[in-house]
Amino acid sequence: MTLRTGTIAITLANRDPRNAGRLVRVVRYVGPIEWDGIEEGYEIETLTGEPFATVKCSVREGPFRLVEGLHRCVCDRRFLRVLVDPEDPLVAGDEGVGADLGQRWSADAVAA
């Protein structure tokens, strides 16, 4: 199943194990990148404001290079563990993704 834009996940150890455990959000689905070994690629961004330790960037024509300080990169789905699906009714609410869950739950409790 393709991850939705806005999905929140934790990164697993991949090319640089220091990037494991990062809280990220899916920006968009980019699909397979065969020449880089990515089967189901997603552009992701960090949510904590702290950049990835290093990102191994590749280009078709040349070797890999390590880039530091990036807040966005492409990651294969197998290195992402979903925490929050933005389409989950408990998350989306009437106001859409990121609705204030505390207020929503309080309103539901009062209505009950």
Contacts in CASP RR format, 6 or more apart in sequence:
PFRMAT RR
TARGET T0000
AUTHOR 0000-0000-0000
METHOD contacts of the structure
MODEL  1
MTLRTGTIAITLANRDPRNAGRLVRVVRYVGPIEWDGIEEGYEIETLTGE
PFATVKCSVREGPFRLVEGLHRCVCDRRFLRVLVDPEDPLVAGDEGVGAD
LGQRWSADAVAA
2 29 0 8 1.000
2 40 0 8 1.000
3 9 0 8 1.000
3 26 0 8 1.000
3 29 0 8 1.000
3 42 0 8 1.000
3 77 0 8 1.000
3 80 0 8 1.000
3 82 0 8 1.000
4 26 0 8 1.000
4 85 0 8 1.000
4 86 0 8 1.000
4 87 0 8 1.000
5 26 0 8 1.000
5 27 0 8 1.000
5 28 0 8 1.000
5 29 0 8 1.000
5 86 0 8 1.000
6 25 0 8 1.000
6 26 0 8 1.000
6 27 0 8 1.000
6 86 0 8 1.000
6 97 0 8 1.000
7 25 0 8 1.000
7 26 0 8 1.000
7 82 0 8 1.000
7 84 0 8 1.000
7 85 0 8 1.000
7 86 0 8 1.000
8 23 0 8 1.000
8 24 0 8 1.000
8 25 0 8 1.000
8 26 0 8 1.000
8 47 0 8 1.000
8 82 0 8 1.000
8 83 0 8 1.000
8 84 0 8 1.000
8 86 0 8 1.000
9 23 0 8 1.000
9 24 0 8 1.000
9 25 0 8 1.000
9 26 0 8 1.000
9 44 0 8 1.000
9 80 0 8 1.000
9 81 0 8 1.000
9 82 0 8 1.000
9 83 0 8 1.000
10 21 0 8 1.000
10 22 0 8 1.000
10 23 0 8 1.000
10 24 0 8 1.000
10 80 0 8 1.000
10 81 0 8 1.000
10 83 0 8 1.000
11 19 0 8 1.000
11 20 0 8 1.000
11 21 0 8 1.000
11 22 0 8 1.000
11 24 0 8 1.000
11 44 0 8 1.000
11 75 0 8 1.000
11 79 0 8 1.000
11 80 0 8 1.000
12 20 0 8 1.000
12 21 0 8 1.000
12 78 0 8 1.000
12 79 0 8 1.000
12 80 0 8 1.000
12 81 0 8 1.000
13 19 0 8 1.000
13 20 0 8 1.000
13 79 0 8 1.000
14 20 0 8 1.000
14 75 0 8 1.000
14 76 0 8 1.000
14 79 0 8 1.000
15 55 0 8 1.000
15 56 0 8 1.000
16 52 0 8 1.000
16 53 0 8 1.000
16 54 0 8 1.000
16 55 0 8 1.000
16 56 0 8 1.000
18 53 0 8 1.000
18 54 0 8 1.000
19 52 0 8 1.000
19 53 0 8 1.000
19 54 0 8 1.000
19 55 0 8 1.000
22 46 0 8 1.000
22 48 0 8 1.000
22 50 0 8 1.000
22 52 0 8 1.000
23 46 0 8 1.000
23 47 0 8 1.000
23 48 0 8 1.000
23 83 0 8 1.000
24 44 0 8 1.000
24 45 0 8 1.000
24 46 0 8 1.000
24 47 0 8 1.000
24 75 0 8 1.000
24 80 0 8 1.000
25 44 0 8 1.000
25 45 0 8 1.000
25 47 0 8 1.000
26 42 0 8 1.000
26 43 0 8 1.000
26 44 0 8 1.000
26 80 0 8 1.000
27 42 0 8 1.000
27 43 0 8 1.000
27 44 0 8 1.000
27 45 0 8 1.000
27 72 0 8 1.000
28 42 0 8 1.000
28 43 0 8 1.000
29 40 0 8 1.000
29 41 0 8 1.000
29 42 0 8 1.000
30 41 0 8 1.000
30 42 0 8 1.000
30 43 0 8 1.000
30 74 0 8 1.000
31 38 0 8 1.000
31 40 0 8 1.000
31 41 0 8 1.000
31 42 0 8 1.000
32 38 0 8 1.000
32 39 0 8 1.000
32 40 0 8 1.000
32 41 0 8 1.000
33 41 0 8 1.000
33 74 0 8 1.000
35 58 0 8 1.000
35 60 0 8 1.000
36 58 0 8 1.000
37 76 0 8 1.000
38 74 0 8 1.000
38 76 0 8 1.000
39 76 0 8 1.000
39 77 0 8 1.000
39 78 0 8 1.000
40 76 0 8 1.000
40 77 0 8 1.000
40 78 0 8 1.000
41 74 0 8 1.000
41 75 0 8 1.000
41 76 0 8 1.000
41 77 0 8 1.000
42 74 0 8 1.000
42 75 0 8 1.000
42 76 0 8 1.000
42 77 0 8 1.000
42 80 0 8 1.000
43 72 0 8 1.000
43 73 0 8 1.000
43 74 0 8 1.000
44 72 0 8 1.000
44 73 0 8 1.000
44 74 0 8 1.000
44 75 0 8 1.000
44 80 0 8 1.000
45 71 0 8 1.000
45 72 0 8 1.000
46 52 0 8 1.000
46 71 0 8 1.000
46 72 0 8 1.000
49 71 0 8 1.000
51 68 0 8 1.000
51 69 0 8 1.000
51 70 0 8 1.000
51 71 0 8 1.000
52 68 0 8 1.000
52 69 0 8 1.000
52 70 0 8 1.000
52 71 0 8 1.000
52 73 0 8 1.000
53 68 0 8 1.000
54 66 0 8 1.000
54 67 0 8 1.000
54 68 0 8 1.000
55 66 0 8 1.000
55 67 0 8 1.000
55 68 0 8 1.000
55 69 0 8 1.000
55 70 0 8 1.000
55 73 0 8 1.000
56 64 0 8 1.000
56 65 0 8 1.000
56 66 0 8 1.000
56 67 0 8 1.000
57 64 0 8 1.000
57 65 0 8 1.000
57 66 0 8 1.000
57 67 0 8 1.000
58 64 0 8 1.000
58 65 0 8 1.000
84 91 0 8 1.000
85 91 0 8 1.000
86 92 0 8 1.000
86 96 0 8 1.000
86 97 0 8 1.000
86 98 0 8 1.000
90 101 0 8 1.000
91 97 0 8 1.000
91 98 0 8 1.000
91 99 0 8 1.000
91 101 0 8 1.000
92 98 0 8 1.000
92 99 0 8 1.000
93 99 0 8 1.000
93 104 0 8 1.000
94 104 0 8 1.000
END
